[in-house]
Amino acid sequence: MSLKRDCRMGNLLLMLLTAMCYISCAVHSTFAADTSFVIKNRVIHKIDPRVFGQFMERPSWGEIGVEGGLIPGTRKLQPGVLKMLEEMEIPIIRFPGGTDVDFMDWRDMVDNVPGRTGQRPVSTGHRGHKVTNNFGYDEFLQLCEHLGSETIVVVNFRDALLNVKPLEEAAAHAASLVAYCNAPVGAKLPEGMYDWPSLRANNGRTRPYRVKYFQIGNETWAFVRKLKEMHGAAAPQFYARCVKAYIDAMRSVDPSIEIIVDGHDGNMSGIIRQVRERLGDEISHFATHFYSPWSITKVLKNGREVPGHEIPAADIWHAWTAVGRFDSQGRSVLDHPGIEAARKNGYKVGVTEWNWNGWWRLRGPEPALNSSYAKGIGAASYIHAFMRAADVIEIGCQSMLVGNSWGIHAIWADRAGEMAPHYMPTGQMTM
């Protein structure tokens, strides 16, 4: 953790202590003379700075992410966006997806691919929407070098799981991305693999990028229903076999890489148990994602549904800033099977996507509050919960780093480059 971030956390601690002292004084004068707060200087966990990481997504539907933060018509970030990225001191950044990563070909994001004419093609996402590939792997990895950030690169896993391609071919395709990123020019590659390191050099980068983390697939719980239709009771074994094939193929190119796979989200528990038991020693982190409160379609007060416009702004503020679960002492905590399983079985967790992500969808008049600042404090609640679970959570990637329409970005950027970028409160909580 940098000195700059140490100072920021120190200032935050000072403000919290000051606030606690103020509250204590108020309680003494208003309620009872024997009321007091005890502050203990006790280390609970060592916090990995990578918990303050970010997710630089390139979605295709309703948002184009970092593609909208470029100087129009170029592959260069807008100067204001770059300056803000530098100020954030991000320890680790995940790229490029997201849901679309399991529906796209990584080669569309680099230049001069054999058999392809012209510039990088426009890609089609999982809903049929289009997204440009102006900000590809070379642009991203060189940005991370400039920022001093570690990287997580996500590879397409759906091709193997749902037999879009034969397993060996799909695994080799993922391994070819490892070769483009990490293999030295002239390195011995697996038999039949194209010389991706030489292509990287032809594209202007001779030295390997040395990407440390590769994540196999994204939110693969979305494919489990189809997987079980295809393989029945043998679905967990097939899933684990696919993971093993990917790990073997990717490490045949670079044995030093660390592997992240999906954890206990959705309907993955039985599958992940199989993966953990068979391949646990080969996996560095099991991933999970946290988003809430999502679409707010009704409001309950004391168990009774009430019209949203009747809720006072103060009550909305308290609800929005208390995302997740709070214990009896008012501390933000995580109530998730993957966290408890990690503690029980001794493995580490990477929260590779998370944020306060919600919006009003009520009939009738608008509620009294729709505050980005409340969402920011809600995001801070997540951060506090991650820090309290730092015995197992080592990585956090807030979604999304640069964007312009979803409202959960750390940096808002104007696609036309006419308006200056600015920070959003949720993203500022990781700085």
N, C-alpha and C positions, 0 to 999 in steps of 0.2 A: 504494500500500500504506500502511495506517495506521501511525501511530507505535506503537500497541498491538501490531500484528502484527510490526513491525520488532523490537520488544523481545522478542517471543516467539521469533522466528527467531534473534535474537542470543543468547538464553538457550540455545536448542537447539544453536547452534553451539558455545557455551562448553562445554556438557555433552559434546558429541561430541569436542571437543578434549581435554577432561579425560580422557574414556574412552580416547582414543588414546594419551595420555601414559601412562596406567596400563598399557595393553596393552604399550606400548613398553618400560616398565620391567620388566614381567613377562617379556617376551621376552629382554631383556638378561640378566636374572638366571638364566633357565632354559635358554636355548638357546645364544646366541652373543653375545659382547661387541660384535661389529661390526654387529649388526642395528639398523636405525633406520628411522624414518618421516620423510618429507619433506612438509611442508605448504606449498603454494604459494598466495600471494595473487594469483590470476589469475581474471579474469572470463571465463567461457565463453560465457554468453548473458545477455541481459537477460530477467528473468522477469516476465511479465505477471501482475499480482495476480489476474486473472480465472481463472487456473488453479486457484484455491482456491474455485471456485464450487460451487453445489449444484443438485440437481434436485428440485423439489417436485412429485412425481407424484401423480396421483389414479387409481390402478388400481382395477379392479372385482373381481379374482379373488384370493382369499386375503389381501387387504390393501386398505384404502381410503385409505391415505396421510393427507394433511392433513385429510381429512374426519373422521378419527378424533381429530384434535387440537383440535376445536372444543368450546366449551361446549355440552353436549347441548341440542338444540332451538333453537340459535341459529346465526348465521353468524359469530360472533366466536371468535377463538382463545382457548384457555384462557390465563389470565394467565401461568402458569408456562412454557408453550410460547413465548409471545411474548417473555418475558424472555430465554429461552435463545437465541432467534433474534437478538435484539438483541446479545447477548454474542458471537455468532459473527462479526459484522462481515463478512457474506457479500458479495463484490463483484458477483456475477451469479447469477441464479436462473432456471432453465428450468421451463416450465409449459405445459400440464397433463399431457402424456404424451410418450412412453410408447406402448405398443402400442395402447391404446384410442383414441388420438387419431385414428387413421385409420378408426375405426368409429363416430365420434360426430359430432353436430352442435353446433358452438360456441354456437349460439343458446340451447341448453338451459342454458347457464351464465350467462345474464343475465336481467334482469327485463323484463316488459311487452313481449315480442316480439309484433309484430302477428299476428293470427290465432290466438293462443294464449290460452286462458283459464286462470286460476288461477296457482299458484306454478310455479317451475321444475320441470320433470318429472324423474323418476328416469331415468338413462341406463342403457342396456344395453351392456356391453362385448363384446369380441370372442369371449368364451367363453359369452356368455349370462348372465353375472352382472350384478347391479344395483349402481349406485353413485349416491348422492345428489349434488346439485349445489349444496349450501349454500355451498361455498367456490368461487366462480366468478371471472370475470375482474375485476370491480370489486374484489372482496375481495383478490385476489392483487395486482393492480397498485397498489392503495392501500397494501398491506403493504410492497411493494417501495419505494415512495416513503418510507414511514416508516423503513425500514431503510437507505435510501440505496443500494439494490442496483439494478444494471442488470437487464434482463429479456430472456429468449428465449422467444418464444411460438411453439409448434409448430402448424402447420395440417394439416388432412386432405388427403393426397395420393392415397390409395387410390381415392377417388371418381373421379379422372381416369384413373389408371393402368389400372384394371381396368374402366373404362367403367360404373361404377356410375351416373355422371351424364355427360352430354356434356362434353367438355373445357372449352368456353367457360363452361358453367354452374358446373362445379366450381371453375374459376379465379376466377370472379366471387364465388363463395361465400367463398373464402379472402380475396379483396379486401374483402369486406364486414366481416370481422373487423378488418382493418387500419383501415377507416373507423371502426368502433366505438372502436378504441383510440386512433387518432391524428388523425383529421380534425377540424378546428375546426368548431364550429357555424356553419352558413351556408356552408360550403365547397362549391365546385362538385364534384359527384361524377360518376362515369361514368354515362352515360345508362341509365336504367332501374333504378339502384340505389336502394334504400330509404334514407331519411334516418337512417342509424345515429347520426351525431353528435347529432342532436336527441333520439333515444331515450336515448343516454348521458346527456344533460343532464336528461331527464325522470327518469332513474334516480338523479339526485343529483350528477352530475359534469359540469360544463360544460367545464372545461379538458381538452384532449387529454392522454393519458397519455404520449405520445411514446415508445412502444416502439421500441427501436433494431433489435433482431434478430428476424427471423422465420425459422423453420426449416420447410422444405417437406418434410413427411412424417417418419416415424420408422421406422428400420430397414426401408427399402423393399426390401432384399434379400429379405425374406420374400415379396414379390410377384413376384419376377423369373421364377420357374418358370412361373407362370400367365401372366405378360406374354409370355414366349417362346412359350407355347402359342397365344396369341392373335395374335402378330405375327411369329413366326419370327425370321429373321435381321434383320428391321427393328426388333426390340425396342429396341436402343439409340437409334435415331433417334426412335422414338416417345416414349421416356422423355425424351430431350432436348427434344422438341417440347412435352411437357407441362410441363417445368420452365420453358421459355421463356414459355409461356402464363401460368403462375402469376406469374412475375416481372413480366411486362408488366402484368397485371391489378392486382397488388398495388402496383406503383410508379405506376400511374395514379392511385392514391389518395394515396400518400405517396412521392415520388421519393427521399426521404432514407433509407429503411429499408435495412438490410443483410441479405443473404440467406445462409442456411446450407442446404446440401444434403448428402445422404448421400455418404460417401466409399467407401473400398476395403474395406468389410466384406463378408464372405460372397462371393457370386458377382457382385459389382458392378464388377469391374475394367474389363471391356470397356465397360460402360455409362458409367461415370464418365469414361473417356477421351473418349467422345463428348461428354459434358456439358462437360468441362473445355475441350476444343478449341473448341466452339461458343459457350460462355457463360462462360468463365473470368473475364473482366473484370467480369462482372455478379454474381459470387459472392464473398462475403467469406471464408467458411470451408467446408471440406469436413469433415463430421462422421464420427467413428468412435466405437465403444463398446468398452470393455474390462471384462470380468467374468471372474473365475476364482477358485477351481478348479472351480466347479460341483459336481455330485453326485460324491462320492468313493465309487466302487463297488469299488475294489481298491487294494492298496498294493504297490508294487514296491520292493525293496531290492536294489541291485546287479544290477538287471535281472531279479530273481526275485520272483514274487508270494509274499507272506507274509501270514499272518493279521494283521489290523489291531491286535488286542489284544496282539500280541507286540512291537509297535514301542514303544520307550521314549518317554516323554513329551518328553524333550529332542529326540529326532529329529523328532517331530511339530512341535514348536515351531519348529525350524530350517526345516522344509519350509514351514510355513504363513507364516512371516515372510519367505520368499524367493519370494513370488509373482511370476510373470513370469520374465524371464531375467536372469542376472547375468553380467557379463563376467569376464575373467581377473583383474581387480583387485578383484572383489567388489562392483562397482557395479551397481545396478539399471538396466537398459536396456530399451528397447522393440524387439522384433523383429517389425515389422509392415510389410507392403508399402505401406500408406497413408502411413506416416511417411517412408519412403525416396522414394516418389513425390512427396511434397510438397517434399522437399529438391531433388529432381531438376528438378521443374517450377516451383518458385518460388511455391507457394501455401501458405496457412495452414490449420491443422487445429484444429477444436474437438472435444474429447473430451466430447460432450454427455451421455454416461452412462458411469460407471465405478464399480467398487468391488471389494473382496475379497468374493466371494460364493460360499460353499461350505458343504457340510454332509456329515456322515458318512451313508453308506447301505451299510453292510457287514453281512454275516451274522455271527452269533456275538456274543461279549461286546463291550461297549463299548470303544473304544480308550482309551488312558491319558490323553488330553488332548482337551478340546473348549473352547478358551479364546477368549473374546471379545477378550482383550488381544493374543493372537497374531494374530488377525484384524486388529486395529488396527495392529500393526506391519507386517503385510502390506499394508494400505492405504497406510501411509507409504512402502513400497517403490514403489508406483505413483506417489505424489507425487514421489519422487526421480527416477523415470524421466521423468516429464513435465517436470521442471525441467531435466534434462539434454537434453531434446528441445525446449527453449524457443525454439530457432531457428525451429521451425515450429508448435509447440503454443502457442496463445495463450489458449485457453479450456478449462476443465475443469469438469464438473458432476457432483459425486458423487451417486450414487443411494443411498437416497432421503432427503430432508431430514426429513420427519416421518412416522412410521408406528408400528405396534404389533405386527406379526406376522411380517414377513419376516426380521427380524433384521439388515438392512443399513441401517437408518435412522440418521441422525445424532442425532435426538431421539426417544426413545420416549415415546409419549403414551397415557394410559388413555382409551379411548373413553367410558367412563362419567364421566370427570372426577373420580373419587374418589381416585386415587393420583397423587402428584406425578410430573411428567415427569422424565426424566433423560437425560444424554448417553450415547451408545454410543461405545466406543473408536474404531471406524472413522471416525465423524464428527469426533471430537476431533482427528484428524490434520490436518484442513483449517483448524483455528482458529489 
